[in-house]
C-alpha cells in the first residue's frame, strides 16, 4: 500500500522536477551561446547536468568586459568624457598644454611700440610749434591756424571751393585736437608735445594728422602741373615765415631722386613722416625747415 501511495503521489512531483531541470538547461544553453570565447568566434555548445553547475560556478561574464573594450577602442574620446566626474576637462585646462602655453606667451613677446619718446622727435615737434605760432607770441591759437590758412589762400592758386575746404579742414583739426574756439584756448610748447604724442600713438588720429597737407601743396603749385619745383617750394616756406635759403637747403634734402620736382604723393608722405618718424637721418626731418637747437 505504501508503494502504491508513493507511485501515485511521486509521479507528479517527479514530472515537475524534470520540467524545471529542462528549463534550467535551456537557459544555460542560451547563456553559453551569447558568450563568445577568445579562442573562437563560434557559439559554445550548451552544457547539461553537473557540467552546467560547474560552468556557472567557475565562469565569468566575459560579454561585459568585451563590450567595454570594443567601445574604448573605437570611441576613446567619449569614454574619457564619460569617465570624468569633475570639471578638469574644461576648455581652459585642455588648452593648458605646453603648446598652448607657448602660444599664449608669444603674445607678450611683441610689445606695442610707443612712439614719440626720443629727444629728436620732441625737437621736431618744437620746430613745428614755432612754425604754427604764426604771430610769434609763444603759443598756438585758433587765430594762428586761420592766419596760416589765409597766407596760403592769398597766393591765388586755390579756387573758391578748395579755399572753403581748406578752411573747414583747419577748423576741424583745431576742434578735434585743441577743443573749443576761444581767444583763451592757447597751446604752449609742452601742451603741443603732449598732444602730438597722443596723436601719433592713436591709430585713428595718426591717419588724420596730415590731411591738410594736400591744400598746402595745391596752394603753391601755381602752374598746376601736379609737381612743385624749387621756386614753388620757396612759396611754401614763405607762407611758413621761413627764408628762401631755408627752402633751398630743405628742398635739396627732400628731393631724393634729384629730379628737381616733388609730386603731391611725395609731399604728403614727407609731411606725414615728419610726425611719425624718429629716425634722425630721415629726409623728412627738413620738411618744415631747419630744426630748432633744443
Secondary structure, DSSP 8 states (H G I E B T S, - for coil): -HHHHHHHHHHHHHHHHHHHHHHHHHHHHHHHHHS--SS-SS------HHHHHHHHHH---HHHHHHHHHHHHH-HHHHHHHH--SSTTSHHHHT-SHHHHHHHHHGGGS-----S-SHHHHHHHHHHHHHH-TT-SSSB-HHHHHHHHHHHHTTS-S-HHHHHHHHHHHHHHHHHHH-S--TT--B-HHHHHHHHHHHHTSHHHHHHTTTTHHHHHHHH-TT-SSEE-HHHHHHHHHHTT--HHHHHHHHHHH-TT-SS-EEHHHHHHHHHHHHH---TT-GGGGTTSS----
